[in-house]
Amino acid sequence: MKKGRCVGNRTSAAGGGGTRPGKGLDGNAPLREREDTSIIPPMDWAKHGSLAAAILYVIAVGAVLAGGAPEVPVAVMNSLEIRPLVMLARTVPPPAGEDGKRGEWQELSELVRTGMEQVAHRPLSTPRDRIRAAAAAVGIGARHLVAPLAGSVASSDPAAGVLVRWAFDPAYPASDADLAAIRGADLPPPLADMVVASLARDAGRQADAESARSAWERAAEDVRAQTSLQVVLFSMALLAGTILWFRMRRLQIEEAAFLRPRPTLESLLPVASVLVYFTAAFLTLGALGPDLIKGLDIPGGFAGAAVGIYLVNAAIGIGLVLTVGGARPGESALDLLGLRTLHAGDVVTGAAWGVAGWCMLVPAVLSASIMSATLLGISGNPFDNPVTLMMVLDPSPDTVALLLVAVTILAPIFEEMFFRGFLHGHLRRHFTPYGAAMISGFCFALAHLSLSNLLPLWALGFALGILYDRTRSLWAPMIAHALWNLGTAALLLAVFS
């Protein structure tokens, strides 16, 4: 690898903003003393009137949007509450004996039953949620929940009608047409087998009951095996990420001894200007965007509109960095956005560090989530982001594909250029790696406009900043960011769709 540019080479600062041991910011002249900033002159607001106006505008628009944020409909929230219970019910095996008990899985079955009893009489957003929940109720032996769940759609859906008739008649004589209706419903394995096994058993159709019971057991075992594999991989990532964090302490210890100029209002003005102007544009687009696109025939519907709005935001952010973000004469776009750290020869090493960085994100975000829930009493809500909400409410292939493009490609590219390449790189001229990562990570979290996820997002941004600082390349945080978003989207789709 060529000296001074490859991933992992520690001879130059992230984004061109750090110092080499014993060298100044230009990498040549020794830095012998700090700049005297004991008295920081006040900001000349008359000179920066447009920035002052933008700050006031952001405060006003932010207050209006915060007070009028649309709430998720109650029926949708109920569906999002019952879908994880249906997912858990799919892991429950058939009863081990005539008493209906499931041995070691009995406790999980009771947990699912208790949760479904709290939601069964509430409105749900889709008929599909009702039929799946009713099928899960059959599987866990909660016959009394079938009618409340599927009753409202029994007249329009053949499978729901079969379920309701069986619920009121324990000896219901299920016919071939009834079993075919269950098989033809949109029920993931082993929900259909749960229902067929129960209906066929009560109707005295032993061959059908045994066949469905065997399929139920195999499907439930497959779901449990997949879940166990995910838990093992998560545990391995948690361990590996924790070890990497301990090793990353050297980065802060080494850099803390270096002299660097203290930050002043003037030195941070380019960063502040970009952040304020971008926030103003972002809030304006968020407020006016829905009305502007209403009635337009946008390819892809909501998903296409979300991708389009994201591209507009990205263009505005990059444009602001290039126009008002320069702090030094002659800085190129490559320098300002950290793109000079991207080299084709570093892709493989960057990908390896990206996977390592993803492991670092696991303990960081998990710790922040626990802290947020225990100390602040704020539980994270993955559906604060309308993109993730739409992904699980409309899991059609076209919608999912478009939204995955937004969260796994567009978001990592733009957000890493903006928050790591530009913001973290600029802050590193005045702060240590941890200090710069704390500030850039906090800005990253604020940009997502999610109070419930503020601490986890802050931890995410902090970890990506440290990863960028360690590798001196945007490849690593871009890939780690993409993997994190992909994994989160896959988990949400598996549990909530």
VOGU-3710 file (C-alpha; in Angstrom, 3 decimals, decimal comma):
1> mkkgrcvgnr> 0,000/0,000/0,000  1,175/3,523/-0,746  2,219/5,522/2,220  -0,111/8,238/3,507  -3,347/7,247/1,851  -4,259/3,626/2,428  -6,887/2,492/4,891  -5,436/2,084/8,325  -2,377/4,259/7,632  -2,081/6,653/10,564
11> tsaaggggtr> 0,149/9,276/8,963  -2,544/11,730/7,916  -5,692/12,933/9,591  -9,233/11,983/8,680  -10,479/14,414/6,120  -7,148/16,204/6,201  -7,919/17,643/9,611  -5,598/15,980/12,157  -1,906/16,228/12,938  1,083/14,009/12,538
21> pgkgldgnap> 3,251/13,325/15,593  5,433/16,378/16,142  4,021/18,177/13,083  1,701/21,073/12,534  -1,616/21,049/10,706  0,167/21,352/7,400  2,203/18,238/8,202  5,529/20,089/7,947  6,210/22,824/10,489  6,388/21,829/14,163
31> lreredtsii> 3,512/23,086/16,242  5,257/24,630/19,270  2,516/26,535/21,062  -1,241/26,893/21,140  -3,029/29,805/19,605  -4,004/32,304/22,324  -7,778/32,178/22,447  -8,319/32,944/26,098  -10,515/35,858/25,015  -12,865/34,860/22,194
41> ppmdwakhgs> -14,329/37,847/20,393  -18,106/37,933/20,108  -19,753/37,052/16,842  -20,456/40,055/14,638  -24,109/39,309/13,924  -24,479/42,386/11,732  -21,860/40,893/9,447  -23,626/37,535/9,433  -27,227/38,661/9,200  -28,281/35,846/6,872
51> laaailyvia> -26,991/33,243/9,333  -28,835/34,927/12,210  -32,033/34,990/10,152  -31,593/31,304/9,266  -31,182/30,404/12,943  -34,398/32,209/13,845  -36,160/30,544/10,917  -35,001/27,085/12,045  -36,222/27,719/15,586  -39,629/28,928/14,381
61> vgavlaggap> -40,222/26,191/11,801  -38,899/23,517/14,136  -41,340/24,611/16,849  -44,256/24,549/14,393  -43,374/21,125/13,003  -42,782/19,678/16,476  -46,224/20,812/17,596  -47,981/19,501/14,520  -46,190/16,213/13,927  -48,685/13,665/12,577
71> evpvavmnsl> -49,398/10,720/14,851  -49,449/7,150/13,644  -53,080/5,904/13,513  -54,140/3,752/16,455  -55,021/0,807/14,212  -51,526/0,858/12,715  -49,902/0,935/16,160  -52,064/-2,016/17,225  -50,968/-3,988/14,176  -47,333/-3,179/14,897
81> eirplvmlar> -47,899/-4,464/18,434  -49,488/-7,750/17,440  -47,151/-8,673/14,567  -44,172/-9,547/16,808  -46,523/-11,771/18,830  -47,537/-13,580/15,661  -43,850/-14,002/14,847  -43,216/-15,542/18,283  -46,229/-17,834/17,885  -44,607/-19,266/14,754
91> tvpppagedg> -41,756/-20,641/16,895  -44,099/-22,567/19,207  -44,243/-26,324/18,442  -47,411/-28,477/18,585  -48,630/-29,643/22,023  -46,636/-32,568/23,349  -49,676/-34,409/24,762  -53,449/-34,493/25,000  -53,393/-31,865/27,758  -52,327/-29,207/25,250
101> krgewqelse> -49,060/-28,451/27,081  -45,845/-27,758/25,170  -43,197/-28,620/27,708  -40,315/-26,155/27,658  -42,200/-23,969/25,176  -45,276/-23,619/27,379  -44,012/-20,416/28,997  -43,476/-18,761/25,611  -46,945/-19,878/24,512  -48,467/-18,282/27,624
111> lvrtgmeqva> -46,498/-15,082/27,010  -47,864/-14,828/23,462  -51,384/-15,564/24,672  -51,211/-12,805/27,299  -49,942/-10,298/24,771  -52,610/-11,176/22,197  -55,376/-10,926/24,785  -54,457/-7,279/25,290  -54,698/-6,470/21,576  -57,371/-8,848/20,262
121> hrplstprdr> -60,316/-6,488/20,844  -58,615/-3,414/19,387  -58,897/-2,224/15,769  -56,173/-3,494/13,427  -54,997/-1,836/10,234  -55,424/-4,669/7,714  -57,521/-7,852/7,290  -54,246/-9,731/6,839  -53,255/-8,829/10,416  -56,561/-10,185/11,686
131> iraaaaavgi> -56,320/-13,499/9,851  -52,684/-14,084/10,804  -53,325/-13,214/14,428  -56,365/-15,511/14,504  -54,311/-18,353/13,025  -51,629/-17,764/15,667  -54,336/-17,867/18,347  -55,385/-21,277/17,062  -51,782/-22,483/17,254  -51,307/-21,446/20,887
141> garhlvapla> -54,675/-22,887/21,922  -56,418/-19,534/22,455  -59,722/-20,402/20,794  -61,482/-17,554/22,612  -59,393/-14,981/20,717  -60,231/-16,217/17,210  -63,672/-14,592/16,917  -62,608/-11,141/18,206  -59,673/-11,167/15,793  -61,247/-12,571/12,630
151> gsvassdpaa> -64,943/-11,867/13,177  -65,038/-8,505/11,387  -63,684/-10,005/8,136  -65,429/-13,398/8,311  -68,048/-12,420/5,731  -65,525/-11,239/3,154  -62,655/-13,698/3,599  -63,203/-17,480/3,256  -60,336/-18,381/5,612  -61,589/-15,981/8,300
161> gvlvrwafdp> -65,092/-17,461/7,945  -63,728/-20,972/8,531  -61,786/-19,814/11,586  -64,807/-18,116/13,165  -67,121/-21,090/12,570  -64,556/-23,420/14,162  -64,134/-21,069/17,122  -67,853/-21,316/17,961  -68,120/-25,067/17,263  -65,374/-27,291/18,767
171> aypasdadla> -66,654/-30,209/16,670  -66,891/-28,211/13,452  -66,780/-30,702/10,531  -64,060/-29,103/8,432  -64,395/-30,017/4,764  -61,823/-30,238/2,010  -62,953/-26,788/0,858  -62,386/-25,391/4,351  -58,852/-26,778/4,539  -58,166/-25,497/1,018
181> airgadlppp> -59,336/-22,023/2,080  -56,842/-22,070/4,937  -54,068/-23,284/2,657  -54,915/-20,561/0,145  -54,776/-17,755/2,683  -51,727/-15,503/3,005  -50,314/-17,354/6,002  -46,561/-17,857/6,437  -45,350/-21,197/7,769  -46,302/-22,725/10,067
191> ladmvvasla> -49,518/-20,718/10,662  -51,515/-22,566/8,005  -50,337/-25,937/9,354  -51,345/-24,868/12,898  -54,904/-24,214/11,753  -55,212/-27,286/9,519  -53,895/-29,553/12,286  -56,443/-28,193/14,763  -59,426/-28,241/12,379  -58,634/-31,700/11,033
201> rdagrqadae> -58,137/-33,116/14,546  -61,502/-31,809/15,775  -63,211/-33,100/12,603  -61,762/-36,592/13,103  -59,553/-36,378/10,001  -56,536/-38,044/11,551  -54,430/-38,382/8,390  -54,774/-34,671/7,566  -54,173/-33,761/11,203  -50,969/-35,821/11,496
211> sarsaweraa> -49,612/-34,535/8,182  -50,252/-30,908/9,162  -48,842/-31,509/12,636  -45,580/-32,880/11,188  -45,299/-29,898/8,827  -46,020/-27,573/11,764  -43,219/-29,107/13,809  -40,705/-28,870/10,943  -41,608/-25,281/10,097  -41,491/-24,151/13,726
221> edvraqtslq> -38,114/-25,838/14,126  -36,821/-24,004/11,032  -37,990/-20,657/12,437  -36,314/-21,425/15,773  -33,099/-22,458/14,025  -33,006/-19,207/12,048  -33,632/-17,210/15,219  -30,897/-19,103/17,071  -28,439/-18,419/14,259  -29,249/-14,722/14,383
231> vvlfsmalla> -28,728/-14,677/18,153  -25,344/-16,408/17,781  -24,213/-13,961/15,085  -25,386/-11,021/17,185  -23,511/-12,335/20,228  -20,334/-12,805/18,185  -20,641/-9,268/16,806  -21,232/-7,934/20,320  -18,075/-9,632/21,609  -15,946/-8,611/18,621
241> gtilwfrmrr> -17,227/-5,032/18,772  -16,480/-4,762/22,492  -12,904/-5,943/21,942  -12,461/-3,438/19,099  -13,675/-0,597/21,316  -11,019/-1,407/23,896  -8,394/-1,364/21,166  -9,713/1,937/19,817  -8,822/3,679/23,076  -5,273/4,030/21,786
251> lqieeaaflr> -6,550/6,405/19,104  -7,762/8,907/21,704  -4,746/8,467/23,986  -2,254/9,076/21,181  -4,094/12,064/19,704  -4,822/13,719/23,068  -1,132/14,651/23,447  -0,967/16,528/20,141  -1,222/20,313/20,125  -3,919/21,801/17,954
261> prptlesllp> -5,400/25,301/17,645  -8,314/25,982/19,915  -11,678/26,440/18,222  -12,953/29,972/17,776  -16,259/31,285/16,560  -14,675/32,308/13,288  -12,971/28,945/12,764  -16,246/27,088/13,322  -18,337/29,524/11,289  -18,193/27,474/8,035
271> vasvlvyfta> -19,442/24,375/9,860  -22,164/26,315/11,672  -23,277/27,973/8,439  -23,598/24,680/6,585  -25,507/23,034/9,451  -27,911/25,943/9,946  -28,645/26,491/6,260  -29,040/22,761/5,656  -31,413/22,438/8,613  -33,470/25,330/7,281
281> afltlgalgp> -33,724/23,719/3,848  -34,395/20,286/5,355  -37,255/21,561/7,530  -38,712/23,554/4,649  -38,699/20,537/2,368  -40,198/18,423/5,143  -42,990/20,946/5,678  -43,786/21,689/2,038  -42,719/18,446/0,373  -45,905/16,427/1,024
291> dlikgldipg> -48,116/19,196/-0,383  -45,839/19,759/-3,380  -45,876/16,098/-4,418  -49,551/15,561/-3,611  -51,409/14,641/-6,761  -48,238/14,072/-8,766  -47,874/10,767/-10,579  -44,471/9,847/-9,182  -43,088/6,447/-10,224  -42,988/4,188/-7,212
301> gfagaavgiy> -45,592/6,141/-5,264  -44,561/7,024/-1,716  -41,315/5,067/-2,004  -40,348/6,916/-5,181  -41,220/10,244/-3,580  -39,102/9,380/-0,522  -36,117/8,592/-2,735  -36,633/11,819/-4,685  -36,860/13,963/-1,550  -33,734/12,321/-0,175
311> lvnaaigigl> -31,824/13,093/-3,374  -32,919/16,744/-3,187  -31,763/16,968/0,434  -28,438/15,397/-0,487  -27,914/17,837/-3,351  -28,680/20,783/-1,064  -26,282/19,522/1,603  -23,425/18,936/-0,816  -24,062/22,296/-2,468  -23,875/24,080/0,878
321> vltvggarpg> -20,630/22,323/1,804  -19,061/23,405/-1,481  -20,289/27,011/-1,309  -20,042/28,031/2,360  -18,180/25,153/4,023  -14,641/26,042/3,003  -12,415/27,229/5,845  -9,121/27,354/3,960  -8,279/28,954/0,624  -8,082/26,509/-2,233
331> esaldllglr> -9,909/23,606/-0,593  -11,371/21,397/-3,295  -14,647/19,494/-3,250  -12,692/16,293/-2,701  -11,078/17,753/0,409  -14,269/19,236/1,843  -16,302/16,036/1,492  -13,541/13,605/2,433  -13,655/12,058/-1,031  -9,899/12,230/-1,384
341> tlhagdvvtg> -9,777/9,328/1,086  -11,617/7,053/-1,363  -9,203/5,000/-3,467  -10,061/1,993/-5,605  -7,176/0,039/-4,149  -8,560/0,401/-0,634  -11,981/-1,139/-1,298  -11,142/-4,592/0,074  -9,451/-3,241/3,204  -12,258/-0,723/3,611
351> aawgvagwcm> -14,841/-3,510/3,350  -13,024/-5,490/6,053  -13,001/-2,443/8,304  -16,640/-1,845/7,391  -17,582/-5,275/8,773  -15,440/-4,595/11,864  -17,138/-1,219/12,198  -20,552/-2,873/12,043  -19,463/-5,037/14,973  -18,471/-1,865/16,845
361> lvpavlsasi> -21,917/-0,406/16,227  -23,625/-3,323/17,998  -22,331/-2,684/21,557  -22,405/1,092/21,047  -26,054/1,271/19,990  -27,140/-1,470/22,407  -25,537/0,334/25,362  -27,087/3,654/24,335  -30,517/2,038/23,950  -30,308/0,480/27,417
371> msatllgisg> -29,145/3,788/28,884  -31,969/5,658/27,170  -34,579/3,208/28,472  -33,273/2,873/32,038  -31,949/6,326/32,852  -34,198/8,518/30,732  -37,243/6,268/30,488  -37,309/6,675/26,697  -37,713/3,535/24,616  -36,533/3,661/21,028
381> npfdnpvtlm> -39,162/3,669/18,312  -37,924/2,351/14,949  -41,016/3,785/13,267  -40,202/7,414/13,989  -38,737/7,244/10,497  -41,590/7,208/7,938  -39,428/5,171/5,555  -39,220/2,222/7,941  -42,923/2,543/8,740  -43,885/2,409/5,072
391> mvldpspdtv> -41,510/-0,507/4,491  -43,374/-2,748/6,944  -46,858/-1,460/6,113  -46,393/-2,007/2,383  -43,874/-4,862/2,019  -44,433/-5,219/-1,720  -41,240/-6,005/-3,676  -41,218/-2,674/-5,551  -41,697/-0,594/-2,388  -39,117/-2,528/-0,400
401> alllvavtil> -36,583/-2,356/-3,245  -36,897/1,427/-3,602  -36,724/2,078/0,132  -33,746/-0,263/0,514  -31,959/1,796/-2,135  -32,596/4,873/-0,010  -31,435/3,424/3,315  -28,567/1,179/2,187  -27,056/3,175/-0,686  -28,128/6,818/-0,716
411> apifeemffr> -28,071/7,361/3,058  -24,595/5,871/3,667  -23,052/7,753/0,749  -24,460/11,199/1,473  -24,509/11,061/5,277  -20,934/9,814/5,481  -19,707/12,519/3,121  -21,594/15,169/5,077  -21,204/14,112/8,712  -17,877/12,295/8,566
421> gflhghlrrh> -16,053/13,648/5,509  -17,011/17,285/6,029  -18,146/17,775/9,630  -15,889/15,325/11,461  -12,953/16,189/9,222  -13,332/19,902/9,986  -13,781/19,376/13,718  -10,645/17,240/13,895  -8,576/20,362/13,247  -9,497/21,518/16,759
431> ftpygaamis> -10,636/18,440/18,718  -9,436/14,970/19,619  -11,012/11,949/17,842  -13,518/11,414/20,654  -14,335/15,117/20,871  -14,932/15,469/17,135  -16,924/12,227/17,023  -19,095/13,356/19,934  -20,018/16,618/18,204  -20,473/15,208/14,697
441> gfcfalahls> -22,374/12,215/16,097  -24,738/14,507/17,998  -25,438/16,531/14,841  -26,016/13,251/13,001  -28,562/12,207/15,653  -30,360/15,565/15,619  -30,694/15,407/11,833  -32,892/12,312/12,157  -35,518/14,271/14,150  -36,213/11,390/16,526
451> lsnllplwal> -36,249/12,169/20,235  -36,950/8,542/21,180  -33,867/7,372/19,270  -31,585/10,318/20,075  -29,079/8,435/22,242  -28,844/5,325/19,998  -28,389/7,518/16,923  -25,781/9,578/18,761  -23,896/6,383/19,603  -24,178/5,301/15,969
461> gfalgilydr> -22,763/8,586/14,703  -20,005/8,582/17,342  -18,903/5,069/16,363  -18,860/5,911/12,659  -16,765/9,001/13,406  -14,207/6,939/15,335  -14,135/4,380/12,525  -13,471/7,126/9,979  -10,733/8,577/12,161  -9,083/5,201/12,604
471> trslwapmia> -9,114/4,129/8,973  -8,604/7,557/7,323  -11,059/6,477/4,642  -14,779/6,935/3,974  -14,993/3,370/2,666  -15,183/1,914/6,179  -17,983/4,099/7,634  -19,950/3,964/4,384  -19,902/0,161/4,360  -20,549/-0,129/8,103
481> halwnlgtaa> -23,462/2,322/7,785  -24,913/0,395/4,839  -24,631/-2,936/6,682  -26,289/-1,473/9,775  -29,224/-0,055/7,799  -29,574/-3,292/5,816  -29,587/-5,409/8,963  -32,097/-3,121/10,663  -34,399/-3,185/7,626  -34,164/-6,994/7,389
491> lllavfs> -35,009/-7,368/11,088  -37,974/-5,026/10,864  -39,309/-6,817/7,786  -38,928/-10,216/9,468  -40,682/-9,171/12,674  -43,229/-6,565/11,593  -44,218/-7,303/7,981
//
